[in-house]
Amino acid sequence: MEWLKKREELPDYIKRKNYHMALFISLAIGIEGLVMIFIALKDSNLPVVISTVLYSSLMIITFFHILLTKKLRFFYVSGCLMVIALTVWFLYSGGTEGFGITWLLVIPLFTIYLMPYRGFILLNTIVLILFGLALWGPFISKGLVYPFSNVFRTRLPLVYLFEYIFAFFLKHRINQTEHELVEQKDLLSTEINQAALIQKTFYKQKYTVFEGWEVSYMCLPMAGVTGDLYDIYSEKKADAAAGEKAKLKGLGLYDISGHGISSGIITLLAKNLISQEFYENEKLGIVDMMNKINERVIVEKGDIENYITGILVRVKKINSDNSAELEFVNAGHQAPLLYHKKNDSLEVLKNTAASHGAIGLSSIASNYVEKKLRLEAGDQLILYTDGVTDCLGPHNKELTLQGFTDILIENIAKPVEQQVQNIMEQLTAYKAEAVAKDDMTILIMRYTGN
């Protein structure tokens, strides 16, 4: 049973492909058997009816077993039993010589891909031996094998042998290709994991609690490396190790177009550039700062096609009434949400019609528009990427902004770190087994007022 185990250990993408093919073939043979039963009944051929009922029932049972268990072990066994049993039945009953020729074509082609490598060799070798013993041995003279014509008896094992050899080389090549794909996938996975580790090192933040602010964030990459970028800008005088609180200057959330390693590399470039421009241009207005960032990204990334959408937030001042003033620019990103604790409401901060453009697009002129916010103690600003609202759940239904706000409201009263943790857990539960289509990132800042 070792070859069964080896097949089960193949990568998921190969097993999924074989799973659907095995389902289809089991059902197709089962239905074909039911049709043949009615034909045999019409011809009053009781032996054919009995044999057809047996193999048809076996394949229908196999179909439901695969459907319920999602495993192919039973299919490998039942498929082999069906092929061997039908071969023996054909040699005993004769069927028609035309059916024998069809059987020659079906067995190797039927097994060449669906059967594991060793199972393919074992099954076809057994069938070849059965043909040889039955048609070239003394069994015909003893009445144990149907009396086929001499020409058919002579050629059938030879033709099957040549087809088996040809199918073996095809199977060997398919097996090699699969292993090469597995090796390449493993290599790519290793590189992605290494890139993700490097990326996480660059993403580390010293502080999450600031003077008057609490910040929490979390990113669920689609595949190891993320194209989402979050960053927090603060004064660097405080000693985080000593428990001192830093002064929050601003933060940003950005989404690089594309997926995979290329967009992951761009996040590292963008993080460095945006951070530099933020600190070097603090005296500029936030729109001018974003223009500087855009120009710098266009120059530095050169001919790379990736662009960036994002939101840059800056803490402007703390008023005498203990309220906080923020300013932000939305460069083609998802509209942030503002939670007002006073009336327990969420506000969608949509861009104005005059605002357009992303970051890093030299061919399209951008027009960034500044927006101002006033936060009281307990108010929260929530930033997120489109992977959150576009998250696919049951029946490929998108979560949508309304679905996200419903989840957010459930957790809004909790500490920000717990909020983010709970939201991501609920998003993961909503997605369940669905394949992620994009990275999901959430960044929440709460004004504590002290």
Buried (B, 14 or more C-beta within 10 A) or exposed (E): EEBBEEBEEBEEEBBEEBBEBBBEBBBEBBBBBBEBBEEBEEEEBEEBBEBBBBBBEBBBBBBEBBEEEEBBBBBBBBBBBBBBBBBBBBBBEBBEBEEBBEBBEEBBEBBBBBBBBEBBBBBBEBBBEBBBBBBBEEBBEEEEBBEBEEEEBEEBBEBBBEBBEEBBEBBEEBBEEBEEEBEEEEEBEEEBEEBBEBBEEEBEEEBBBBBBBBBBBBBBBBBBBBBBBBBBBBEEEBEBEEEEBBBBBBBBBBBBBBBBBBBBBBBBBBBEBBBEBBEEBEEEEBBEBBBBBBBBBBEBBEEBEBBBBBBBBBBBEBEEEEBBBBBBBBBBBBBBBBBBBEEEEBEEBEBEEEBBBBBBBBEEEBEBBBBEBBBBBBBBBBBBBBBBBBBBBEEEEEBEBEBBBEBBEEBBEEEBBEBBBBBBEBBEEBBEEBEBBBBBBBBBBBBBBE
